[in-house]
């Protein structure tokens, strides 16, 4: 840079070409970063949503088992087990489905990201087929006409 | 040259912003996961506390019933009065203790069931398990809907000797307690001894299938206490006696070869059934007699906590078969 000959020599150098090259390379880099980071965050979000739904499902199963245990003590007239659960997982709402059977199936699903988690629990008391929106829940014993566990939104 | 370097700085700024937004997104996702895992790992004993509370009430009221029956034999009114007052005290004590954990509890007597105690005491010494008329085979109770606190205390040397007899084979002379339901299988509880090993042996047999369970043995001392309804022999658990939990009701209770067992016994049955008075001795005479006795108490148990609302009615009959 100290040589005046070299500073003055601007042959083969175009401001436009330099500008375009710089922009292109930067766009490619940032685009790659966006795509890479975006899918990484999405993967993490899906994985976290699955973990969260699994935990929530286990808590619902624990409450069903607790209510089932209480429903078989003597002649119960009231059984209500409350549970505080998050309204959303990784920012998305979810549904809790209960399918009666042996074992009872608990299905939790979110639509964005699309994740479905299933688990099963063995109960001695019949359970009503129900679908409720995620959030605070209550498992209660419906004594008419016969004992049946029901899940409601609290 | 200066304008070009400024453009590069702007692009770096955009790149940094993108990374920052990504990191914020990741932080939100992680935070959500941490919150849920925190929920998952919280100690949560509340639901089982309700079941535990009910068990405590059951045990406490069971103790009250046994105490009242022991303190006021043959006076059902006083037994009921004492148990009702006792349940109120138990309820207050438990409620005070639970209040410290932000839990409300209550227990009240809803109903009581009268019963009859058939017993042969040890006051006049050991006597064979025969009826007052010295029948060796006799029916103690007819059409029992429930039985509790059936305990026998036998002197070993009075029992039929099975020395050299293979398990499952019977001499036909051993003392048998027979449970004969109106429908379902009959069950025999056989009590005999092996003089070779100086052991009392208790065997439970399904009369209809011929299958025997046990034996439960006792070789301590010279006497053996058999709690038929609590399924213990000399204080040790006897799984064979647990088979009686499957007994259908109503059932008749009979003693066979009652001359082959001497000692004392007692059992409590629900009142609305037939205890044949001709088999029983008058008060003060040796032999089996009957007493008015509280059979069971129905208790309403309430439990209310932040997470659990629970109300149930339990029947407390201490030492009853099947629970």
Interface residues (C-beta under 8 A of the other chain):
Chain A: X15 X18 X19 X22 X26 X29 X30 X33 X34 X37 X38 X40 X41 X44 X45 X48 X51 X52 X55 X56 X58 X59 X62 X63 X66 X67 X69 X70 X73 X74 X75 X76 X77 X78 X79 X80 X81 X82 X83 X85 X86 X89 X90 X91
Chain B: X4 X7 X8 X11 X14 X15 X18 X19 X22 X25 X26 X28 X29 X30 X32 X33 X35 X36 X37 X39 X40 X44 X47 X48 X50 X51 X54 X301 X306 X307 X308 X309 X310 X311 X312 X313 X314 X315
